[in-house]
Amino acid sequence: MRAGRVGRISDRPYTLLSCSVSLDGYLGDQSPRLALSNEADFDRVDEVRASCDAIMVGAATVRIDNPRLLVRSQARRDRRTASGLAPSPMKITVTDRVDLDPRSNFFTTGGVEKLVYTPSPRVADARARLGPVATIVDGGRRVQMRLLGEDLADRGIERLVVEGGGIVHTQFLADDLVDELQLVVAPFFVGDSSAPRFVSDGRFPWNAERRATLAEVRQIGDVVLLRYALSPRFQED
């Protein structure tokens, strides 16, 4: 359902979860935007973004990292435009508290559509604060990632990349909504238990009795990419 309540439909986008972690499983430290990857891998991620219809991050990522979430390569932007697409994918976030700055990069860069999913009680606040810069979607009593995915499919999104943070990772993975995991491991430790982790506590479908399927291992400079097929919908390159 367009700018109203999330509705039921029959499918969800192909969902790719992409992130970089330290050797001890952290997404960063207490400094702004710790570099866990390298330029060659950033270019690979740019290619992934260019292949998708939408990019999703959690509200904490919008607040803390202030990401632009755009395709960087002009050649890739040109290819998207030539195919009738926007230069960069749609941007999506989820917020319970609606404590997002409408002047952040998420909202002000790219000239693409932005969707903000929020629970029903916060819709009025979200529209007052963010309505001029984004489409506010009523996510119901509690925003559920499965219904969010169905709503995105209803909007024509066929391929979604989820880029963090840990809360969003946990929600998608615990609900078995990820078709492909692309996990880049940096060659160092963070060593700070207060730093954000790849996932938080949860009951995940992949465990000692059901191992995830490793589809690819690739060295990219001093980092390594691990690709896991997490559903029968996994797509080889």
ChimeraX commands (.cxc) that place a marker at each C-alpha (Angstrom):
marker #1 position 0.00,0.00,0.00 radius 0.5
marker #1 position 1.58,3.25,-1.10 radius 0.5
marker #1 position 1.97,5.92,1.58 radius 0.5
marker #1 position -0.39,4.20,3.99 radius 0.5
marker #1 position -0.35,0.99,5.98 radius 0.5
marker #1 position 1.86,-1.88,4.87 radius 0.5
marker #1 position -0.32,-4.44,3.09 radius 0.5
marker #1 position -0.06,-8.14,2.25 radius 0.5
marker #1 position 1.19,-9.31,-1.11 radius 0.5
marker #1 position 2.62,-12.56,-2.39 radius 0.5
marker #1 position 6.38,-11.98,-2.54 radius 0.5
marker #1 position 9.40,-10.06,-1.33 radius 0.5
marker #1 position 12.54,-8.77,-3.08 radius 0.5
marker #1 position 15.66,-10.85,-3.52 radius 0.5
marker #1 position 17.47,-9.72,-0.38 radius 0.5
marker #1 position 21.24,-9.42,-0.11 radius 0.5
marker #1 position 22.80,-8.50,3.24 radius 0.5
marker #1 position 26.17,-6.79,2.80 radius 0.5
marker #1 position 28.54,-5.79,5.57 radius 0.5
marker #1 position 32.15,-5.63,6.75 radius 0.5
marker #1 position 33.33,-6.84,10.16 radius 0.5
marker #1 position 36.53,-7.06,12.16 radius 0.5
marker #1 position 38.12,-10.39,12.99 radius 0.5
marker #1 position 36.22,-10.35,16.29 radius 0.5
marker #1 position 32.86,-9.62,14.63 radius 0.5
marker #1 position 32.41,-5.87,15.16 radius 0.5
marker #1 position 30.96,-3.38,12.71 radius 0.5
marker #1 position 33.18,-0.59,14.01 radius 0.5
marker #1 position 34.49,1.05,17.15 radius 0.5
marker #1 position 33.74,4.29,18.95 radius 0.5
marker #1 position 35.31,6.43,16.22 radius 0.5
marker #1 position 33.25,7.72,13.29 radius 0.5
marker #1 position 33.10,5.24,10.41 radius 0.5
marker #1 position 36.07,2.95,11.09 radius 0.5
marker #1 position 37.36,1.72,7.72 radius 0.5
marker #1 position 36.87,-2.05,7.72 radius 0.5
marker #1 position 37.49,-2.48,4.01 radius 0.5
marker #1 position 39.66,-1.12,1.19 radius 0.5
marker #1 position 39.17,0.75,-2.08 radius 0.5
marker #1 position 38.94,-2.40,-4.19 radius 0.5
marker #1 position 36.16,-3.73,-1.99 radius 0.5
marker #1 position 34.39,-0.38,-1.88 radius 0.5
marker #1 position 34.27,-0.60,-5.67 radius 0.5
marker #1 position 32.82,-4.11,-5.45 radius 0.5
marker #1 position 30.12,-2.83,-3.08 radius 0.5
marker #1 position 29.43,0.00,-5.52 radius 0.5
marker #1 position 28.77,-2.62,-8.21 radius 0.5
marker #1 position 26.40,-4.43,-5.85 radius 0.5
marker #1 position 24.52,-1.21,-5.16 radius 0.5
marker #1 position 24.27,-0.47,-8.88 radius 0.5
marker #1 position 22.67,-3.89,-9.41 radius 0.5
marker #1 position 19.91,-3.27,-6.84 radius 0.5
marker #1 position 16.61,-1.42,-6.82 radius 0.5
marker #1 position 16.85,-0.26,-3.20 radius 0.5
marker #1 position 19.34,0.13,-0.34 radius 0.5
marker #1 position 18.20,-0.24,3.27 radius 0.5
marker #1 position 19.86,0.82,6.52 radius 0.5
marker #1 position 18.59,1.26,10.05 radius 0.5
marker #1 position 17.96,4.61,11.68 radius 0.5
marker #1 position 21.08,4.31,13.86 radius 0.5
marker #1 position 23.21,3.99,10.73 radius 0.5
marker #1 position 21.59,7.13,9.30 radius 0.5
marker #1 position 22.27,9.02,12.55 radius 0.5
marker #1 position 25.78,7.80,13.32 radius 0.5
marker #1 position 27.38,7.18,9.92 radius 0.5
marker #1 position 25.46,9.80,7.92 radius 0.5
marker #1 position 25.83,7.72,4.73 radius 0.5
marker #1 position 25.01,9.00,1.25 radius 0.5
marker #1 position 24.07,5.51,-0.05 radius 0.5
marker #1 position 24.72,6.38,-3.67 radius 0.5
marker #1 position 26.34,4.62,-6.61 radius 0.5
marker #1 position 29.76,6.28,-6.84 radius 0.5
marker #1 position 30.89,5.23,-10.31 radius 0.5
marker #1 position 29.76,7.56,-13.09 radius 0.5
marker #1 position 29.88,4.66,-15.58 radius 0.5
marker #1 position 27.53,2.61,-13.40 radius 0.5
marker #1 position 25.20,5.57,-12.93 radius 0.5
marker #1 position 25.17,6.08,-16.69 radius 0.5
marker #1 position 24.32,2.40,-17.28 radius 0.5
marker #1 position 21.42,2.63,-14.86 radius 0.5
marker #1 position 20.15,5.80,-16.51 radius 0.5
marker #1 position 20.43,4.23,-19.96 radius 0.5
marker #1 position 18.25,1.37,-18.68 radius 0.5
marker #1 position 15.56,3.80,-17.55 radius 0.5
marker #1 position 16.52,3.67,-13.87 radius 0.5
marker #1 position 17.47,6.40,-11.42 radius 0.5
marker #1 position 21.26,6.89,-11.15 radius 0.5
marker #1 position 21.20,5.30,-7.68 radius 0.5
marker #1 position 18.76,2.94,-5.96 radius 0.5
marker #1 position 15.88,4.00,-3.73 radius 0.5
marker #1 position 16.85,4.55,-0.07 radius 0.5
marker #1 position 14.95,2.93,2.80 radius 0.5
marker #1 position 15.16,3.20,6.57 radius 0.5
marker #1 position 13.12,2.17,9.60 radius 0.5
marker #1 position 12.67,4.25,12.73 radius 0.5
marker #1 position 10.73,3.79,15.96 radius 0.5
marker #1 position 11.63,7.12,17.54 radius 0.5
marker #1 position 11.66,9.32,14.41 radius 0.5
marker #1 position 14.85,10.99,15.70 radius 0.5
marker #1 position 16.31,11.54,12.25 radius 0.5
marker #1 position 17.70,14.81,10.88 radius 0.5
marker #1 position 16.02,15.78,7.59 radius 0.5
marker #1 position 19.29,17.51,6.66 radius 0.5
marker #1 position 21.30,14.27,6.80 radius 0.5
marker #1 position 22.89,12.82,3.67 radius 0.5
marker #1 position 20.30,10.05,3.53 radius 0.5
marker #1 position 17.62,12.62,2.69 radius 0.5
marker #1 position 19.53,15.36,0.89 radius 0.5
marker #1 position 21.76,13.49,-1.58 radius 0.5
marker #1 position 21.01,11.58,-4.75 radius 0.5
marker #1 position 17.67,12.86,-5.95 radius 0.5
marker #1 position 16.13,9.38,-5.50 radius 0.5
marker #1 position 13.01,8.29,-3.64 radius 0.5
marker #1 position 13.38,7.77,0.11 radius 0.5
marker #1 position 11.03,5.62,2.19 radius 0.5
marker #1 position 10.79,5.80,5.98 radius 0.5
marker #1 position 8.87,2.97,7.68 radius 0.5
marker #1 position 7.60,3.72,11.18 radius 0.5
marker #1 position 4.99,2.28,13.60 radius 0.5
marker #1 position 1.45,3.61,13.38 radius 0.5
marker #1 position 1.65,5.74,16.57 radius 0.5
marker #1 position 4.64,7.65,15.14 radius 0.5
marker #1 position 3.36,8.30,11.63 radius 0.5
marker #1 position 2.08,11.80,12.37 radius 0.5
marker #1 position 5.40,12.79,13.99 radius 0.5
marker #1 position 7.33,11.29,11.07 radius 0.5
marker #1 position 5.27,13.13,8.48 radius 0.5
marker #1 position 5.67,16.41,10.34 radius 0.5
marker #1 position 9.44,15.99,10.65 radius 0.5
marker #1 position 10.39,14.08,7.50 radius 0.5
marker #1 position 7.40,14.37,5.18 radius 0.5
marker #1 position 8.98,17.10,3.03 radius 0.5
marker #1 position 12.04,14.91,2.29 radius 0.5
marker #1 position 10.70,11.32,2.26 radius 0.5
marker #1 position 7.64,9.13,1.85 radius 0.5
marker #1 position 6.42,7.98,5.27 radius 0.5
marker #1 position 5.00,4.45,5.38 radius 0.5
marker #1 position 2.76,3.26,8.21 radius 0.5
marker #1 position 4.33,-0.01,9.33 radius 0.5
marker #1 position 1.54,-1.06,11.64 radius 0.5
marker #1 position 1.78,-1.58,15.39 radius 0.5
marker #1 position 5.36,-2.81,14.99 radius 0.5
marker #1 position 7.39,-2.69,11.78 radius 0.5
marker #1 position 8.02,-6.28,10.69 radius 0.5
marker #1 position 10.71,-6.90,8.11 radius 0.5
marker #1 position 8.66,-9.56,6.31 radius 0.5
marker #1 position 5.75,-7.18,5.74 radius 0.5
marker #1 position 8.16,-4.41,4.85 radius 0.5
marker #1 position 9.68,-6.67,2.18 radius 0.5
marker #1 position 6.26,-7.50,0.81 radius 0.5
marker #1 position 5.42,-3.81,0.62 radius 0.5
marker #1 position 8.66,-3.12,-1.24 radius 0.5
marker #1 position 7.83,-5.86,-3.75 radius 0.5
marker #1 position 4.44,-4.24,-4.21 radius 0.5
marker #1 position 6.29,-1.02,-5.08 radius 0.5
marker #1 position 8.29,-2.79,-7.78 radius 0.5
marker #1 position 11.48,-3.48,-5.80 radius 0.5
marker #1 position 12.94,-6.77,-7.04 radius 0.5
marker #1 position 16.43,-6.62,-5.55 radius 0.5
marker #1 position 17.20,-5.16,-2.10 radius 0.5
marker #1 position 20.60,-4.70,-0.44 radius 0.5
marker #1 position 20.62,-4.34,3.35 radius 0.5
marker #1 position 23.69,-2.53,4.68 radius 0.5
marker #1 position 23.19,-2.38,8.44 radius 0.5
marker #1 position 23.39,-1.89,11.22 radius 0.5
marker #1 position 23.35,-4.76,13.69 radius 0.5
marker #1 position 19.70,-4.41,14.72 radius 0.5
marker #1 position 18.51,-4.55,11.12 radius 0.5
marker #1 position 20.88,-7.44,10.36 radius 0.5
marker #1 position 19.46,-9.37,13.30 radius 0.5
marker #1 position 15.86,-8.75,12.28 radius 0.5
marker #1 position 16.36,-9.89,8.69 radius 0.5
marker #1 position 18.51,-12.91,9.54 radius 0.5
marker #1 position 16.46,-14.15,12.50 radius 0.5
marker #1 position 13.30,-13.96,10.39 radius 0.5
marker #1 position 14.97,-15.97,7.58 radius 0.5
marker #1 position 14.52,-13.14,5.07 radius 0.5
marker #1 position 18.03,-13.05,3.57 radius 0.5
marker #1 position 18.80,-14.86,0.32 radius 0.5
marker #1 position 22.48,-13.97,0.19 radius 0.5
marker #1 position 25.01,-12.82,2.79 radius 0.5
marker #1 position 28.13,-10.99,1.64 radius 0.5
marker #1 position 30.44,-10.71,4.64 radius 0.5
marker #1 position 33.81,-8.98,4.32 radius 0.5
marker #1 position 36.33,-9.68,7.10 radius 0.5
marker #1 position 38.97,-7.05,7.90 radius 0.5
marker #1 position 42.43,-8.18,9.09 radius 0.5
marker #1 position 42.32,-6.65,12.57 radius 0.5
marker #1 position 40.52,-6.77,15.92 radius 0.5
marker #1 position 38.41,-4.06,17.55 radius 0.5
marker #1 position 38.50,-5.54,21.05 radius 0.5
marker #1 position 35.77,-3.35,22.55 radius 0.5
marker #1 position 32.67,-5.09,23.90 radius 0.5
marker #1 position 30.73,-1.81,23.78 radius 0.5
marker #1 position 31.25,-1.48,20.01 radius 0.5
marker #1 position 28.43,-2.42,17.61 radius 0.5
marker #1 position 28.39,-6.07,16.58 radius 0.5
marker #1 position 27.41,-7.70,13.29 radius 0.5
marker #1 position 24.29,-9.12,14.97 radius 0.5
marker #1 position 22.79,-9.07,18.44 radius 0.5
marker #1 position 21.23,-11.97,20.35 radius 0.5
marker #1 position 18.62,-13.90,18.42 radius 0.5
marker #1 position 17.34,-17.29,17.29 radius 0.5
marker #1 position 18.82,-17.73,13.83 radius 0.5
marker #1 position 17.86,-20.41,11.29 radius 0.5
marker #1 position 21.53,-21.27,10.76 radius 0.5
marker #1 position 23.10,-23.12,13.65 radius 0.5
marker #1 position 25.11,-26.27,14.41 radius 0.5
marker #1 position 22.30,-28.41,12.99 radius 0.5
marker #1 position 21.69,-26.24,9.92 radius 0.5
marker #1 position 24.89,-24.80,8.53 radius 0.5
marker #1 position 24.84,-21.94,6.05 radius 0.5
marker #1 position 26.07,-22.80,2.55 radius 0.5
marker #1 position 29.37,-21.14,1.66 radius 0.5
marker #1 position 29.13,-20.18,-2.02 radius 0.5
marker #1 position 32.35,-18.21,-2.55 radius 0.5
marker #1 position 35.57,-17.12,-0.85 radius 0.5
marker #1 position 37.44,-14.25,-2.50 radius 0.5
marker #1 position 40.54,-12.36,-1.40 radius 0.5
marker #1 position 40.28,-8.63,-2.16 radius 0.5
marker #1 position 43.57,-7.06,-1.19 radius 0.5
marker #1 position 43.93,-7.46,2.57 radius 0.5
marker #1 position 40.27,-8.39,3.21 radius 0.5
marker #1 position 38.32,-11.54,2.39 radius 0.5
marker #1 position 34.78,-11.78,1.02 radius 0.5
marker #1 position 32.62,-14.67,2.19 radius 0.5
marker #1 position 29.43,-15.22,0.20 radius 0.5
marker #1 position 26.77,-17.44,1.75 radius 0.5
marker #1 position 23.70,-18.81,0.03 radius 0.5
marker #1 position 20.97,-18.52,2.66 radius 0.5
marker #1 position 17.96,-19.53,0.59 radius 0.5
marker #1 position 17.06,-21.53,-2.53 radius 0.5
marker #1 position 16.69,-18.16,-4.29 radius 0.5
marker #1 position 20.46,-17.52,-4.10 radius 0.5
marker #1 position 21.74,-16.14,-7.39 radius 0.5
marker #1 position 25.21,-16.96,-8.72 radius 0.5
marker #1 position 27.05,-14.13,-10.47 radius 0.5
marker link #1:1,2 radius 0.2
marker link #1:2,3 radius 0.2
marker link #1:3,4 radius 0.2
marker link #1:4,5 radius 0.2
marker link #1:5,6 radius 0.2
marker link #1:6,7 radius 0.2
marker link #1:7,8 radius 0.2
marker link #1:8,9 radius 0.2
marker link #1:9,10 radius 0.2
marker link #1:10,11 radius 0.2
marker link #1:11,12 radius 0.2
marker link #1:12,13 radius 0.2
marker link #1:13,14 radius 0.2
marker link #1:14,15 radius 0.2
marker link #1:15,16 radius 0.2
marker link #1:16,17 radius 0.2
marker link #1:17,18 radius 0.2
marker link #1:18,19 radius 0.2
marker link #1:19,20 radius 0.2
marker link #1:20,21 radius 0.2
marker link #1:21,22 radius 0.2
marker link #1:22,23 radius 0.2
marker link #1:23,24 radius 0.2
marker link #1:24,25 radius 0.2
marker link #1:25,26 radius 0.2
marker link #1:26,27 radius 0.2
marker link #1:27,28 radius 0.2
marker link #1:28,29 radius 0.2
marker link #1:29,30 radius 0.2
marker link #1:30,31 radius 0.2
marker link #1:31,32 radius 0.2
marker link #1:32,33 radius 0.2
marker link #1:33,34 radius 0.2
marker link #1:34,35 radius 0.2
marker link #1:35,36 radius 0.2
marker link #1:36,37 radius 0.2
marker link #1:37,38 radius 0.2
marker link #1:38,39 radius 0.2
marker link #1:39,40 radius 0.2
marker link #1:40,41 radius 0.2
marker link #1:41,42 radius 0.2
marker link #1:42,43 radius 0.2
marker link #1:43,44 radius 0.2
marker link #1:44,45 radius 0.2
marker link #1:45,46 radius 0.2
marker link #1:46,47 radius 0.2
marker link #1:47,48 radius 0.2
marker link #1:48,49 radius 0.2
marker link #1:49,50 radius 0.2
marker link #1:50,51 radius 0.2
marker link #1:51,52 radius 0.2
marker link #1:52,53 radius 0.2
marker link #1:53,54 radius 0.2
marker link #1:54,55 radius 0.2
marker link #1:55,56 radius 0.2
marker link #1:56,57 radius 0.2
marker link #1:57,58 radius 0.2
marker link #1:58,59 radius 0.2
marker link #1:59,60 radius 0.2
marker link #1:60,61 radius 0.2
marker link #1:61,62 radius 0.2
marker link #1:62,63 radius 0.2
marker link #1:63,64 radius 0.2
marker link #1:64,65 radius 0.2
marker link #1:65,66 radius 0.2
marker link #1:66,67 radius 0.2
marker link #1:67,68 radius 0.2
marker link #1:68,69 radius 0.2
marker link #1:69,70 radius 0.2
marker link #1:70,71 radius 0.2
marker link #1:71,72 radius 0.2
marker link #1:72,73 radius 0.2
marker link #1:73,74 radius 0.2
marker link #1:74,75 radius 0.2
marker link #1:75,76 radius 0.2
marker link #1:76,77 radius 0.2
marker link #1:77,78 radius 0.2
marker link #1:78,79 radius 0.2
marker link #1:79,80 radius 0.2
marker link #1:80,81 radius 0.2
marker link #1:81,82 radius 0.2
marker link #1:82,83 radius 0.2
marker link #1:83,84 radius 0.2
marker link #1:84,85 radius 0.2
marker link #1:85,86 radius 0.2
marker link #1:86,87 radius 0.2
marker link #1:87,88 radius 0.2
marker link #1:88,89 radius 0.2
marker link #1:89,90 radius 0.2
marker link #1:90,91 radius 0.2
marker link #1:91,92 radius 0.2
marker link #1:92,93 radius 0.2
marker link #1:93,94 radius 0.2
marker link #1:94,95 radius 0.2
marker link #1:95,96 radius 0.2
marker link #1:96,97 radius 0.2
marker link #1:97,98 radius 0.2
marker link #1:98,99 radius 0.2
marker link #1:99,100 radius 0.2
marker link #1:100,101 radius 0.2
marker link #1:101,102 radius 0.2
marker link #1:102,103 radius 0.2
marker link #1:103,104 radius 0.2
marker link #1:104,105 radius 0.2
marker link #1:105,106 radius 0.2
marker link #1:106,107 radius 0.2
marker link #1:107,108 radius 0.2
marker link #1:108,109 radius 0.2
marker link #1:109,110 radius 0.2
marker link #1:110,111 radius 0.2
marker link #1:111,112 radius 0.2
marker link #1:112,113 radius 0.2
marker link #1:113,114 radius 0.2
marker link #1:114,115 radius 0.2
marker link #1:115,116 radius 0.2
marker link #1:116,117 radius 0.2
marker link #1:117,118 radius 0.2
marker link #1:118,119 radius 0.2
marker link #1:119,120 radius 0.2
marker link #1:120,121 radius 0.2
marker link #1:121,122 radius 0.2
marker link #1:122,123 radius 0.2
marker link #1:123,124 radius 0.2
marker link #1:124,125 radius 0.2
marker link #1:125,126 radius 0.2
marker link #1:126,127 radius 0.2
marker link #1:127,128 radius 0.2
marker link #1:128,129 radius 0.2
marker link #1:129,130 radius 0.2
marker link #1:130,131 radius 0.2
marker link #1:131,132 radius 0.2
marker link #1:132,133 radius 0.2
marker link #1:133,134 radius 0.2
marker link #1:134,135 radius 0.2
marker link #1:135,136 radius 0.2
marker link #1:136,137 radius 0.2
marker link #1:137,138 radius 0.2
marker link #1:138,139 radius 0.2
marker link #1:139,140 radius 0.2
marker link #1:140,141 radius 0.2
marker link #1:141,142 radius 0.2
marker link #1:142,143 radius 0.2
marker link #1:143,144 radius 0.2
marker link #1:144,145 radius 0.2
marker link #1:145,146 radius 0.2
marker link #1:146,147 radius 0.2
marker link #1:147,148 radius 0.2
marker link #1:148,149 radius 0.2
marker link #1:149,150 radius 0.2
marker link #1:150,151 radius 0.2
marker link #1:151,152 radius 0.2
marker link #1:152,153 radius 0.2
marker link #1:153,154 radius 0.2
marker link #1:154,155 radius 0.2
marker link #1:155,156 radius 0.2
marker link #1:156,157 radius 0.2
marker link #1:157,158 radius 0.2
marker link #1:158,159 radius 0.2
marker link #1:159,160 radius 0.2
marker link #1:160,161 radius 0.2
marker link #1:161,162 radius 0.2
marker link #1:162,163 radius 0.2
marker link #1:163,164 radius 0.2
marker link #1:164,165 radius 0.2
marker link #1:165,166 radius 0.2
marker link #1:166,167 radius 0.2
marker link #1:167,168 radius 0.2
marker link #1:168,169 radius 0.2
marker link #1:169,170 radius 0.2
marker link #1:170,171 radius 0.2
marker link #1:171,172 radius 0.2
marker link #1:172,173 radius 0.2
marker link #1:173,174 radius 0.2
marker link #1:174,175 radius 0.2
marker link #1:175,176 radius 0.2
marker link #1:176,177 radius 0.2
marker link #1:177,178 radius 0.2
marker link #1:178,179 radius 0.2
marker link #1:179,180 radius 0.2
marker link #1:180,181 radius 0.2
marker link #1:181,182 radius 0.2
marker link #1:182,183 radius 0.2
marker link #1:183,184 radius 0.2
marker link #1:184,185 radius 0.2
marker link #1:185,186 radius 0.2
marker link #1:186,187 radius 0.2
marker link #1:187,188 radius 0.2
marker link #1:188,189 radius 0.2
marker link #1:189,190 radius 0.2
marker link #1:190,191 radius 0.2
marker link #1:191,192 radius 0.2
marker link #1:192,193 radius 0.2
marker link #1:193,194 radius 0.2
marker link #1:194,195 radius 0.2
marker link #1:195,196 radius 0.2
marker link #1:196,197 radius 0.2
marker link #1:197,198 radius 0.2
marker link #1:198,199 radius 0.2
marker link #1:199,200 radius 0.2
marker link #1:200,201 radius 0.2
marker link #1:201,202 radius 0.2
marker link #1:202,203 radius 0.2
marker link #1:203,204 radius 0.2
marker link #1:204,205 radius 0.2
marker link #1:205,206 radius 0.2
marker link #1:206,207 radius 0.2
marker link #1:207,208 radius 0.2
marker link #1:208,209 radius 0.2
marker link #1:209,210 radius 0.2
marker link #1:210,211 radius 0.2
marker link #1:211,212 radius 0.2
marker link #1:212,213 radius 0.2
marker link #1:213,214 radius 0.2
marker link #1:214,215 radius 0.2
marker link #1:215,216 radius 0.2
marker link #1:216,217 radius 0.2
marker link #1:217,218 radius 0.2
marker link #1:218,219 radius 0.2
marker link #1:219,220 radius 0.2
marker link #1:220,221 radius 0.2
marker link #1:221,222 radius 0.2
marker link #1:222,223 radius 0.2
marker link #1:223,224 radius 0.2
marker link #1:224,225 radius 0.2
marker link #1:225,226 radius 0.2
marker link #1:226,227 radius 0.2
marker link #1:227,228 radius 0.2
marker link #1:228,229 radius 0.2
marker link #1:229,230 radius 0.2
marker link #1:230,231 radius 0.2
marker link #1:231,232 radius 0.2
marker link #1:232,233 radius 0.2
marker link #1:233,234 radius 0.2
marker link #1:234,235 radius 0.2
marker link #1:235,236 radius 0.2
marker link #1:236,237 radius 0.2
view
